[in-house]
Amino acid sequence: MLQRIQTLYLLTAAICSGVLSSTTYLIVSGGVVIGIIDSLAYLLLFLGSALLSVISIFLYKSRQTQFVLGRLNIILNFILLGLFVYRLLSLPGEPANSEKGIGLLLPVFSIVLLALANKAIKKDESLVKSVDRLR
């Protein structure tokens, strides 16, 4: 389970979504700190993404289910990214003068890690199928 590269990708995506999501913020010029996760919906989406990644890690015997959960997690992170962009564009004031925190990039990092994990899962699945053909 832990010797597979997709486990490391999924674990890193879970850490990115679960742990680092509590540190996301947006600093608008003028010293005003606006928390991105001040609503419960953002926090639940981040924790849902982390939970899907952790569940995928423990479903290593069922590669198809792992692959489907990875795709669902990618869709969830695209929804989070869309919500962040919508919130950034709907903030009052000048968005060009604001400093963006790492929180806006967390869904992007998670999407890349989940795509790499899905690629490795697909590679494992094709390897198992090729071995089955030889028997």
N, CA, C and O atoms as a GROMACS GRO file, in nm:
protein
  540
    1MET      N    1   0.083  -0.119   0.000
    1MET     CA    2   0.000   0.000   0.000
    1MET      C    3   0.087   0.125   0.000
    1MET      O    4   0.070   0.211  -0.087
    2LEU      N    5   0.179   0.139   0.093
    2LEU     CA    6   0.259   0.261   0.101
    2LEU      C    7   0.373   0.265   0.002
    2LEU      O    8   0.432   0.371  -0.021
    3GLN      N    9   0.406   0.151  -0.058
    3GLN     CA   10   0.517   0.150  -0.152
    3GLN      C   11   0.476   0.199  -0.290
    3GLN      O   12   0.562   0.215  -0.376
    4ARG      N   13   0.349   0.222  -0.311
    4ARG     CA   14   0.302   0.269  -0.441
    4ARG      C   15   0.307   0.421  -0.447
    4ARG      O   16   0.280   0.489  -0.348
    5ILE      N   17   0.343   0.474  -0.564
    5ILE     CA   18   0.361   0.618  -0.578
    5ILE      C   19   0.228   0.691  -0.567
    5ILE      O   20   0.224   0.805  -0.520
    6GLN      N   21   0.117   0.628  -0.610
    6GLN     CA   22  -0.011   0.696  -0.602
    6GLN      C   23  -0.054   0.718  -0.456
    6GLN      O   24  -0.130   0.811  -0.427
    7THR      N   25  -0.006   0.634  -0.366
    7THR     CA   26  -0.037   0.654  -0.225
    7THR      C   27   0.028   0.782  -0.175
    7THR      O   28  -0.032   0.858  -0.099
    8LEU      N   29   0.150   0.806  -0.219
    8LEU     CA   30   0.217   0.931  -0.179
    8LEU      C   31   0.148   1.053  -0.239
    8LEU      O   32   0.134   1.155  -0.173
    9TYR      N   33   0.105   1.041  -0.364
    9TYR     CA   34   0.031   1.152  -0.426
    9TYR      C   35  -0.100   1.178  -0.352
    9TYR      O   36  -0.134   1.293  -0.325
   10LEU      N   37  -0.173   1.071  -0.320
   10LEU     CA   38  -0.301   1.088  -0.251
   10LEU      C   39  -0.281   1.143  -0.110
   10LEU      O   40  -0.360   1.225  -0.064
   11LEU      N   41  -0.176   1.097  -0.042
   11LEU     CA   42  -0.148   1.147   0.092
   11LEU      C   43  -0.110   1.295   0.089
   11LEU      O   44  -0.153   1.372   0.175
   12THR      N   45  -0.032   1.334  -0.010
   12THR     CA   46   0.005   1.476  -0.023
   12THR      C   47  -0.117   1.561  -0.058
   12THR      O   48  -0.130   1.673  -0.009
   13ALA      N   49  -0.206   1.508  -0.141
   13ALA     CA   50  -0.330   1.580  -0.174
   13ALA      C   51  -0.419   1.594  -0.051
   13ALA      O   52  -0.483   1.697  -0.031
   14ALA      N   53  -0.424   1.489   0.032
   14ALA     CA   54  -0.503   1.495   0.156
   14ALA      C   55  -0.446   1.598   0.252
   14ALA      O   56  -0.520   1.673   0.315
   15ILE      N   57  -0.315   1.603   0.263
   15ILE     CA   58  -0.251   1.703   0.350
   15ILE      C   59  -0.276   1.842   0.295
   15ILE      O   60  -0.304   1.936   0.371
   16CYS      N   61  -0.266   1.856   0.165
   16CYS     CA   62  -0.287   1.986   0.101
   16CYS      C   63  -0.431   2.034   0.124
   16CYS      O   64  -0.453   2.152   0.152
   17SER      N   65  -0.526   1.945   0.112
   17SER     CA   66  -0.666   1.984   0.128
   17SER      C   67  -0.706   1.997   0.274
   17SER      O   68  -0.780   2.088   0.310
   18GLY      N   69  -0.659   1.906   0.358
   18GLY     CA   70  -0.704   1.903   0.496
   18GLY      C   71  -0.631   1.996   0.590
   18GLY      O   72  -0.693   2.077   0.658
   19VAL      N   73  -0.500   1.986   0.593
   19VAL     CA   74  -0.421   2.060   0.691
   19VAL      C   75  -0.396   2.203   0.645
   19VAL      O   76  -0.417   2.298   0.721
   20LEU      N   77  -0.351   2.218   0.522
   20LEU     CA   78  -0.314   2.351   0.475
   20LEU      C   79  -0.434   2.440   0.447
   20LEU      O   80  -0.420   2.562   0.435
   21SER      N   81  -0.554   2.380   0.436
   21SER     CA   82  -0.672   2.462   0.408
   21SER      C   83  -0.708   2.553   0.526
   21SER      O   84  -0.777   2.653   0.507
   22SER      N   85  -0.662   2.519   0.645
   22SER     CA   86  -0.693   2.603   0.760
   22SER      C   87  -0.608   2.731   0.761
   22SER      O   88  -0.636   2.821   0.840
   23THR      N   89  -0.507   2.739   0.676
   23THR     CA   90  -0.420   2.857   0.675
   23THR      C   91  -0.447   2.949   0.558
   23THR      O   92  -0.369   3.041   0.532
   24THR      N   93  -0.555   2.927   0.486
   24THR     CA   94  -0.580   3.010   0.367
   24THR      C   95  -0.639   3.144   0.407
   24THR      O   96  -0.723   3.154   0.496
   25TYR      N   97  -0.593   3.244   0.339
   25TYR     CA   98  -0.642   3.378   0.365
   25TYR      C   99  -0.615   3.466   0.243
   25TYR      O  100  -0.543   3.427   0.151
   26LEU      N  101  -0.674   3.582   0.244
   26LEU     CA  102  -0.654   3.680   0.139
   26LEU      C  103  -0.633   3.815   0.207
   26LEU      O  104  -0.720   3.859   0.282
   27ILE      N  105  -0.521   3.880   0.182
   27ILE     CA  106  -0.492   4.009   0.242
   27ILE      C  107  -0.519   4.117   0.139
   27ILE      O  108  -0.451   4.124   0.036
   28VAL      N  109  -0.617   4.200   0.165
   28VAL     CA  110  -0.648   4.309   0.076
   28VAL      C  111  -0.562   4.427   0.119
   28VAL      O  112  -0.535   4.445   0.237
   29SER      N  113  -0.519   4.509   0.022
   29SER     CA  114  -0.434   4.623   0.056
   29SER      C  115  -0.507   4.714   0.153
   29SER      O  116  -0.625   4.742   0.136
   30GLY      N  117  -0.438   4.758   0.250
   30GLY     CA  118  -0.497   4.838   0.357
   30GLY      C  119  -0.492   4.761   0.488
   30GLY      O  120  -0.536   4.812   0.591
   31GLY      N  121  -0.439   4.640   0.484
   31GLY     CA  122  -0.422   4.563   0.607
   31GLY      C  123  -0.542   4.483   0.651
   31GLY      O  124  -0.540   4.423   0.758
   32VAL      N  125  -0.648   4.480   0.571
   32VAL     CA  126  -0.767   4.406   0.609
   32VAL      C  127  -0.747   4.259   0.571
   32VAL      O  128  -0.717   4.228   0.455
   33VAL      N  129  -0.764   4.169   0.667
   33VAL     CA  130  -0.750   4.027   0.642
   33VAL      C  131  -0.889   3.966   0.626
   33VAL      O  132  -0.974   3.976   0.715
   34ILE      N  133  -0.910   3.904   0.512
   34ILE     CA  134  -1.037   3.839   0.486
   34ILE      C  135  -1.010   3.690   0.478
   34ILE      O  136  -0.932   3.646   0.394
   35GLY      N  137  -1.073   3.614   0.562
   35GLY     CA  138  -1.054   3.469   0.559
   35GLY      C  139  -1.133   3.407   0.446
   35GLY      O  140  -1.250   3.438   0.428
   36ILE      N  141  -1.069   3.319   0.371
   36ILE     CA  142  -1.138   3.248   0.264
   36ILE      C  143  -1.231   3.144   0.324
   36ILE      O  144  -1.340   3.121   0.272
   37ILE      N  145  -1.190   3.081   0.432
   37ILE     CA  146  -1.271   2.976   0.491
   37ILE      C  147  -1.351   3.031   0.608
   37ILE      O  148  -1.355   2.970   0.714
   38ASP      N  149  -1.412   3.145   0.589
   38ASP     CA  150  -1.497   3.197   0.695
   38ASP      C  151  -1.638   3.141   0.684
   38ASP      O  152  -1.719   3.160   0.776
   39SER      N  153  -1.669   3.074   0.576
   39SER     CA  154  -1.799   3.008   0.566
   39SER      C  155  -1.780   2.857   0.580
   39SER      O  156  -1.674   2.804   0.549
   40LEU      N  157  -1.882   2.792   0.627
   40LEU     CA  158  -1.877   2.650   0.653
   40LEU      C  159  -1.870   2.569   0.524
   40LEU      O  160  -1.817   2.458   0.523
   41ALA      N  161  -1.923   2.623   0.414
   41ALA     CA  162  -1.925   2.551   0.287
   41ALA      C  163  -1.783   2.525   0.236
   41ALA      O  164  -1.753   2.414   0.190
   42TYR      N  165  -1.696   2.624   0.243
   42TYR     CA  166  -1.558   2.606   0.197
   42TYR      C  167  -1.487   2.502   0.283
   42TYR      O  168  -1.416   2.416   0.230
   43LEU      N  169  -1.506   2.510   0.412
   43LEU     CA  170  -1.441   2.415   0.502
   43LEU      C  171  -1.490   2.273   0.476
   43LEU      O  172  -1.409   2.180   0.476
   44LEU      N  173  -1.619   2.255   0.454
   44LEU     CA  174  -1.673   2.122   0.427
   44LEU      C  175  -1.624   2.068   0.294
   44LEU      O  176  -1.597   1.948   0.282
   45LEU      N  177  -1.611   2.154   0.193
   45LEU     CA  178  -1.558   2.109   0.064
   45LEU      C  179  -1.412   2.067   0.075
   45LEU      O  180  -1.371   1.966   0.016
   46PHE      N  181  -1.333   2.143   0.149
   46PHE     CA  182  -1.193   2.106   0.169
   46PHE      C  183  -1.181   1.975   0.247
   46PHE      O  184  -1.102   1.888   0.210
   47LEU      N  185  -1.259   1.962   0.354
   47LEU     CA  186  -1.252   1.840   0.433
   47LEU      C  187  -1.307   1.720   0.355
   47LEU      O  188  -1.260   1.608   0.373
   48GLY      N  189  -1.406   1.743   0.270
   48GLY     CA  190  -1.456   1.636   0.183
   48GLY      C  191  -1.351   1.589   0.086
   48GLY      O  192  -1.338   1.470   0.060
   49SER      N  193  -1.276   1.683   0.032
   49SER     CA  194  -1.166   1.648  -0.059
   49SER      C  195  -1.059   1.568   0.014
   49SER      O  196  -1.010   1.469  -0.040
   50ALA      N  197  -1.023   1.609   0.134
   50ALA     CA  198  -0.923   1.536   0.212
   50ALA      C  199  -0.974   1.397   0.248
   50ALA      O  200  -0.898   1.300   0.245
   51LEU      N  201  -1.102   1.386   0.283
   51LEU     CA  202  -1.159   1.257   0.318
   51LEU      C  203  -1.163   1.162   0.198
   51LEU      O  204  -1.135   1.043   0.212
   52LEU      N  205  -1.197   1.215   0.080
   52LEU     CA  206  -1.195   1.131  -0.040
   52LEU      C  207  -1.054   1.080  -0.070
   52LEU      O  208  -1.038   0.965  -0.113
   53SER      N  209  -0.954   1.162  -0.048
   53SER     CA  210  -0.816   1.120  -0.072
   53SER      C  211  -0.775   1.010   0.027
   53SER      O  212  -0.710   0.912  -0.012
   54VAL      N  213  -0.812   1.026   0.152
   54VAL     CA  214  -0.777   0.925   0.252
   54VAL      C  215  -0.850   0.794   0.226
   54VAL      O  216  -0.792   0.686   0.240
   55ILE      N  217  -0.977   0.802   0.188
   55ILE     CA  218  -1.053   0.681   0.155
   55ILE      C  219  -0.990   0.612   0.034
   55ILE      O  220  -0.982   0.489   0.030
   56SER      N  221  -0.946   0.689  -0.063
   56SER     CA  222  -0.882   0.631  -0.182
   56SER      C  223  -0.753   0.558  -0.147
   56SER      O  224  -0.720   0.457  -0.210
   57ILE      N  225  -0.682   0.607  -0.048
   57ILE     CA  226  -0.558   0.541  -0.008
   57ILE      C  227  -0.587   0.399   0.041
   57ILE      O  228  -0.514   0.306   0.008
   58PHE      N  229  -0.692   0.383   0.120
   58PHE     CA  230  -0.722   0.254   0.178
   58PHE      C  231  -0.800   0.160   0.086
   58PHE      O  232  -0.825   0.045   0.122
   59LEU      N  233  -0.837   0.206  -0.031
   59LEU     CA  234  -0.902   0.120  -0.130
   59LEU      C  235  -0.803   0.073  -0.235
   59LEU      O  236  -0.836   0.066  -0.353
   60TYR      N  237  -0.682   0.041  -0.192
   60TYR     CA  238  -0.576   0.006  -0.286
   60TYR      C  239  -0.601  -0.128  -0.355
   60TYR      O  240  -0.541  -0.153  -0.460
   61LYS      N  241  -0.686  -0.213  -0.301
   61LYS     CA  242  -0.715  -0.341  -0.367
   61LYS      C  243  -0.815  -0.326  -0.480
   61LYS      O  244  -0.821  -0.410  -0.570
   62SER      N  245  -0.894  -0.221  -0.476
   62SER     CA  246  -0.992  -0.195  -0.581
   62SER      C  247  -0.948  -0.071  -0.659
   62SER      O  248  -0.985   0.042  -0.626
   63ARG      N  249  -0.870  -0.095  -0.762
   63ARG     CA  250  -0.812   0.016  -0.837
   63ARG      C  251  -0.916   0.096  -0.914
   63ARG      O  252  -0.902   0.217  -0.930
   64GLN      N  253  -1.020   0.030  -0.962
   64GLN     CA  254  -1.126   0.102  -1.034
   64GLN      C  255  -1.198   0.200  -0.942
   64GLN      O  256  -1.224   0.314  -0.981
   65THR      N  257  -1.231   0.156  -0.821
   65THR     CA  258  -1.296   0.246  -0.725
   65THR      C  259  -1.203   0.360  -0.687
   65THR      O  260  -1.247   0.474  -0.672
   66GLN      N  261  -1.076   0.329  -0.672
   66GLN     CA  262  -0.976   0.432  -0.640
   66GLN      C  263  -0.970   0.536  -0.751
   66GLN      O  264  -0.960   0.655  -0.724
   67PHE      N  265  -0.975   0.490  -0.875
   67PHE     CA  266  -0.970   0.580  -0.990
   67PHE      C  267  -1.095   0.669  -0.995
   67PHE      O  268  -1.084   0.789  -1.021
   68VAL      N  269  -1.212   0.611  -0.970
   68VAL     CA  270  -1.337   0.689  -0.972
   68VAL      C  271  -1.338   0.792  -0.860
   68VAL      O  272  -1.379   0.906  -0.882
   69LEU      N  273  -1.294   0.753  -0.741
   69LEU     CA  274  -1.288   0.849  -0.630
   69LEU      C  275  -1.188   0.962  -0.660
   69LEU      O  276  -1.210   1.076  -0.620
   70GLY      N  277  -1.081   0.930  -0.730
   70GLY     CA  278  -0.986   1.033  -0.770
   70GLY      C  279  -1.049   1.132  -0.865
   70GLY      O  280  -1.027   1.253  -0.854
   71ARG      N  281  -1.128   1.083  -0.960
   71ARG     CA  282  -1.197   1.174  -1.053
   71ARG      C  283  -1.300   1.260  -0.980
   71ARG      O  284  -1.312   1.379  -1.009
   72LEU      N  285  -1.375   1.200  -0.887
   72LEU     CA  286  -1.471   1.279  -0.809
   72LEU      C  287  -1.400   1.387  -0.728
   72LEU      O  288  -1.450   1.499  -0.714
   73ASN      N  289  -1.284   1.352  -0.676
   73ASN     CA  290  -1.206   1.448  -0.598
   73ASN      C  291  -1.155   1.562  -0.688
   73ASN      O  292  -1.150   1.677  -0.645
   74ILE      N  293  -1.117   1.531  -0.810
   74ILE     CA  294  -1.074   1.635  -0.904
   74ILE      C  295  -1.191   1.730  -0.934
   74ILE      O  296  -1.173   1.851  -0.938
   75ILE      N  297  -1.309   1.674  -0.955
   75ILE     CA  298  -1.428   1.758  -0.980
   75ILE      C  299  -1.457   1.846  -0.860
   75ILE      O  300  -1.490   1.964  -0.876
   76LEU      N  301  -1.445   1.791  -0.739
   76LEU     CA  302  -1.467   1.869  -0.617
   76LEU      C  303  -1.367   1.983  -0.605
   76LEU      O  304  -1.403   2.093  -0.564
   77ASN      N  305  -1.243   1.957  -0.642
   77ASN     CA  306  -1.142   2.063  -0.637
   77ASN      C  307  -1.163   2.168  -0.744
   77ASN      O  308  -1.131   2.285  -0.723
   78PHE      N  309  -1.216   2.129  -0.861
   78PHE     CA  310  -1.252   2.229  -0.962
   78PHE      C  311  -1.366   2.318  -0.912
   78PHE      O  312  -1.366   2.438  -0.939
   79ILE      N  313  -1.461   2.260  -0.840
   79ILE     CA  314  -1.569   2.340  -0.781
   79ILE      C  315  -1.512   2.439  -0.680
   79ILE      O  316  -1.552   2.555  -0.677
   80LEU      N  317  -1.419   2.393  -0.596
   80LEU     CA  318  -1.354   2.482  -0.500
   80LEU      C  319  -1.279   2.594  -0.570
   80LEU      O  320  -1.285   2.710  -0.528
   81LEU      N  321  -1.208   2.561  -0.675
   81LEU     CA  322  -1.134   2.662  -0.750
   81LEU      C  323  -1.229   2.764  -0.810
   81LEU      O  324  -1.202   2.884  -0.807
   82GLY      N  325  -1.339   2.718  -0.866
   82GLY     CA  326  -1.439   2.810  -0.921
   82GLY      C  327  -1.498   2.900  -0.815
   82GLY      O  328  -1.520   3.019  -0.840
   83LEU      N  329  -1.526   2.846  -0.697
   83LEU     CA  330  -1.579   2.929  -0.588
   83LEU      C  331  -1.478   3.034  -0.543
   83LEU      O  332  -1.514   3.147  -0.512
   84PHE      N  333  -1.350   2.995  -0.539
   84PHE     CA  334  -1.247   3.091  -0.500
   84PHE      C  335  -1.235   3.204  -0.602
   84PHE      O  336  -1.223   3.321  -0.565
   85VAL      N  337  -1.238   3.169  -0.730
   85VAL     CA  338  -1.227   3.271  -0.834
   85VAL      C  339  -1.349   3.362  -0.831
   85VAL      O  340  -1.337   3.484  -0.846
   86TYR      N  341  -1.467   3.304  -0.812
   86TYR     CA  342  -1.588   3.385  -0.802
   86TYR      C  343  -1.580   3.480  -0.684
   86TYR      O  344  -1.617   3.598  -0.695
   87ARG      N  345  -1.533   3.429  -0.570
   87ARG     CA  346  -1.522   3.515  -0.451
   87ARG      C  347  -1.418   3.624  -0.471
   87ARG      O  348  -1.436   3.737  -0.424
   88LEU      N  349  -1.309   3.592  -0.538
   88LEU     CA  350  -1.205   3.692  -0.563
   88LEU      C  351  -1.256   3.803  -0.653
   88LEU      O  352  -1.227   3.920  -0.631
   89LEU      N  353  -1.333   3.765  -0.755
   89LEU     CA  354  -1.383   3.865  -0.849
   89LEU      C  355  -1.501   3.944  -0.793
   89LEU      O  356  -1.530   4.053  -0.842
   90SER      N  357  -1.570   3.891  -0.693
   90SER     CA  358  -1.684   3.962  -0.637
   90SER      C  359  -1.649   4.042  -0.512
   90SER      O  360  -1.738   4.101  -0.450
   91LEU      N  361  -1.520   4.045  -0.473
   91LEU     CA  362  -1.479   4.126  -0.359
   91LEU      C  363  -1.492   4.274  -0.394
   91LEU      O  364  -1.458   4.315  -0.505
   92PRO      N  365  -1.540   4.354  -0.301
   92PRO     CA  366  -1.545   4.497  -0.329
   92PRO      C  367  -1.404   4.556  -0.329
   92PRO      O  368  -1.316   4.511  -0.255
   93GLY      N  369  -1.384   4.654  -0.411
   93GLY     CA  370  -1.253   4.718  -0.417
   93GLY      C  371  -1.172   4.670  -0.534
   93GLY      O  372  -1.223   4.602  -0.623
   94GLU      N  373  -1.047   4.704  -0.534
   94GLU     CA  374  -0.956   4.675  -0.644
   94GLU      C  375  -0.886   4.542  -0.621
   94GLU      O  376  -0.801   4.532  -0.533
   95PRO      N  377  -0.919   4.436  -0.699
   95PRO     CA  378  -0.851   4.309  -0.680
   95PRO      C  379  -0.706   4.310  -0.728
   95PRO      O  380  -0.629   4.222  -0.692
   96ALA      N  381  -0.668   4.407  -0.809
   96ALA     CA  382  -0.530   4.412  -0.858
   96ALA      C  383  -0.433   4.454  -0.749
   96ALA      O  384  -0.314   4.425  -0.760
   97ASN      N  385  -0.481   4.521  -0.644
   97ASN     CA  386  -0.394   4.566  -0.536
   97ASN      C  387  -0.393   4.470  -0.418
   97ASN      O  388  -0.343   4.506  -0.311
   98SER      N  389  -0.446   4.353  -0.432
   98SER     CA  390  -0.451   4.260  -0.320
   98SER      C  391  -0.344   4.153  -0.334
   98SER      O  392  -0.302   4.118  -0.444
   99GLU      N  393  -0.301   4.104  -0.220
   99GLU     CA  394  -0.204   3.995  -0.217
   99GLU      C  395  -0.282   3.866  -0.195
   99GLU      O  396  -0.361   3.855  -0.101
  100LYS      N  397  -0.260   3.770  -0.282
  100LYS     CA  398  -0.332   3.644  -0.269
  100LYS      C  399  -0.250   3.549  -0.182
  100LYS      O  400  -0.129   3.539  -0.198
  101GLY      N  401  -0.316   3.482  -0.092
  101GLY     CA  402  -0.249   3.382  -0.010
  101GLY      C  403  -0.237   3.251  -0.084
  101GLY      O  404  -0.283   3.238  -0.198
  102ILE      N  405  -0.175   3.154  -0.021
  102ILE     CA  406  -0.156   3.023  -0.082
  102ILE      C  407  -0.288   2.950  -0.096
  102ILE      O  408  -0.297   2.853  -0.171
  103GLY      N  409  -0.389   2.993  -0.027
  103GLY     CA  410  -0.518   2.925  -0.029
  103GLY      C  411  -0.583   2.921  -0.166
  103GLY      O  412  -0.658   2.828  -0.195
  104LEU      N  413  -0.555   3.019  -0.248
  104LEU     CA  414  -0.612   3.019  -0.381
  104LEU      C  415  -0.547   2.914  -0.472
  104LEU      O  416  -0.606   2.873  -0.572
  105LEU      N  417  -0.428   2.869  -0.437
  105LEU     CA  418  -0.358   2.771  -0.518
  105LEU      C  419  -0.374   2.628  -0.466
  105LEU      O  420  -0.335   2.533  -0.535
  106LEU      N  421  -0.431   2.610  -0.348
  106LEU     CA  422  -0.445   2.476  -0.292
  106LEU      C  423  -0.528   2.383  -0.381
  106LEU      O  424  -0.487   2.268  -0.400
  107PRO      N  425  -0.641   2.427  -0.436
  107PRO     CA  426  -0.713   2.336  -0.526
  107PRO      C  427  -0.633   2.300  -0.651
  107PRO      O  428  -0.646   2.189  -0.703
  108VAL      N  429  -0.551   2.392  -0.699
  108VAL     CA  430  -0.469   2.364  -0.817
  108VAL      C  431  -0.365   2.257  -0.784
  108VAL      O  432  -0.345   2.163  -0.862
  109PHE      N  433  -0.299   2.271  -0.668
  109PHE     CA  434  -0.202   2.170  -0.626
  109PHE      C  435  -0.269   2.034  -0.609
  109PHE      O  436  -0.215   1.931  -0.650
  110SER      N  437  -0.387   2.034  -0.548
  110SER     CA  438  -0.459   1.909  -0.528
  110SER      C  439  -0.499   1.845  -0.661
  110SER      O  440  -0.490   1.723  -0.676
  111ILE      N  441  -0.542   1.925  -0.756
  111ILE     CA  442  -0.582   1.872  -0.887
  111ILE      C  443  -0.462   1.807  -0.956
  111ILE      O  444  -0.476   1.699  -1.014
  112VAL      N  445  -0.346   1.871  -0.951
  112VAL     CA  446  -0.226   1.815  -1.014
  112VAL      C  447  -0.187   1.684  -0.945
  112VAL      O  448  -0.156   1.586  -1.013
  113LEU      N  449  -0.188   1.682  -0.813
  113LEU     CA  450  -0.151   1.560  -0.740
  113LEU      C  451  -0.250   1.447  -0.766
  113LEU      O  452  -0.210   1.332  -0.780
  114LEU      N  453  -0.379   1.480  -0.773
  114LEU     CA  454  -0.479   1.377  -0.799
  114LEU      C  455  -0.471   1.324  -0.942
  114LEU      O  456  -0.494   1.206  -0.966
  115ALA      N  457  -0.438   1.412  -1.036
  115ALA     CA  458  -0.419   1.366  -1.174
  115ALA      C  459  -0.299   1.273  -1.185
  115ALA      O  460  -0.304   1.173  -1.257
  116LEU      N  461  -0.192   1.304  -1.114
  116LEU     CA  462  -0.075   1.216  -1.114
  116LEU      C  463  -0.108   1.081  -1.048
  116LEU      O  464  -0.063   0.976  -1.094
  117ALA      N  465  -0.187   1.085  -0.940
  117ALA     CA  466  -0.228   0.962  -0.874
  117ALA      C  467  -0.314   0.877  -0.967
  117ALA      O  468  -0.296   0.755  -0.974
  118ASN      N  469  -0.407   0.940  -1.038
  118ASN     CA  470  -0.492   0.865  -1.131
  118ASN      C  471  -0.411   0.805  -1.245
  118ASN      O  472  -0.440   0.695  -1.292
  119LYS      N  473  -0.309   0.877  -1.290
  119LYS     CA  474  -0.223   0.824  -1.395
  119LYS      C  475  -0.148   0.700  -1.346
  119LYS      O  476  -0.134   0.602  -1.420
  120ALA      N  477  -0.100   0.704  -1.221
  120ALA     CA  478  -0.029   0.589  -1.165
  120ALA      C  479  -0.124   0.472  -1.141
  120ALA      O  480  -0.086   0.356  -1.159
  121ILE      N  481  -0.247   0.501  -1.100
  121ILE     CA  482  -0.347   0.395  -1.080
  121ILE      C  483  -0.377   0.327  -1.213
  121ILE      O  484  -0.386   0.205  -1.220
  122LYS      N  485  -0.393   0.407  -1.317
  122LYS     CA  486  -0.421   0.353  -1.450
  122LYS      C  487  -0.303   0.266  -1.498
  122LYS      O  488  -0.323   0.162  -1.561
  123LYS      N  489  -0.182   0.310  -1.468
  123LYS     CA  490  -0.064   0.234  -1.506
  123LYS      C  491  -0.061   0.099  -1.434
  123LYS      O  492  -0.028  -0.003  -1.494
  124ASP      N  493  -0.095   0.098  -1.304
  124ASP     CA  494  -0.102  -0.026  -1.229
  124ASP      C  495  -0.209  -0.119  -1.285
  124ASP      O  496  -0.188  -0.240  -1.296
  125GLU      N  497  -0.322  -0.063  -1.320
  125GLU     CA  498  -0.432  -0.143  -1.374
  125GLU      C  499  -0.391  -0.208  -1.507
  125GLU      O  500  -0.421  -0.325  -1.530
  126SER      N  501  -0.324  -0.133  -1.592
  126SER     CA  502  -0.279  -0.190  -1.720
  126SER      C  503  -0.171  -0.296  -1.698
  126SER      O  504  -0.165  -0.394  -1.773
  127LEU      N  505  -0.087  -0.279  -1.598
  127LEU     CA  506   0.014  -0.379  -1.567
  127LEU      C  507  -0.051  -0.509  -1.519
  127LEU      O  508  -0.008  -0.618  -1.560
  128VAL      N  509  -0.151  -0.500  -1.435
  128VAL     CA  510  -0.221  -0.619  -1.387
  128VAL      C  511  -0.294  -0.688  -1.502
  128VAL      O  512  -0.295  -0.811  -1.509
  129LYS      N  513  -0.354  -0.611  -1.590
  129LYS     CA  514  -0.424  -0.671  -1.705
  129LYS      C  515  -0.325  -0.742  -1.799
  129LYS      O  516  -0.356  -0.847  -1.854
  130SER      N  517  -0.206  -0.684  -1.817
  130SER     CA  518  -0.108  -0.748  -1.905
  130SER      C  519  -0.055  -0.876  -1.844
  130SER      O  520  -0.026  -0.971  -1.916
  131VAL      N  521  -0.042  -0.880  -1.713
  131VAL     CA  522   0.003  -1.002  -1.646
  131VAL      C  523  -0.106  -1.109  -1.654
  131VAL      O  524  -0.076  -1.227  -1.671
  132ASP      N  525  -0.232  -1.068  -1.643
  132ASP     CA  526  -0.343  -1.163  -1.655
  132ASP      C  527  -0.350  -1.224  -1.794
  132ASP      O  528  -0.390  -1.340  -1.808
  133ARG      N  529  -0.312  -1.150  -1.895
  133ARG     CA  530  -0.312  -1.203  -2.032
  133ARG      C  531  -0.207  -1.312  -2.051
  133ARG      O  532  -0.225  -1.403  -2.131
  134LEU      N  533  -0.099  -1.300  -1.976
  134LEU     CA  534   0.009  -1.400  -1.990
  134LEU      C  535  -0.026  -1.533  -1.924
  134LEU      O  536   0.031  -1.636  -1.960
  135ARG      N  537  -0.118  -1.533  -1.831
  135ARG     CA  538  -0.154  -1.657  -1.762
  135ARG      C  539  -0.240  -1.746  -1.843
  135ARG      O  540  -0.278  -1.854  -1.798
   0.00000   0.00000   0.00000
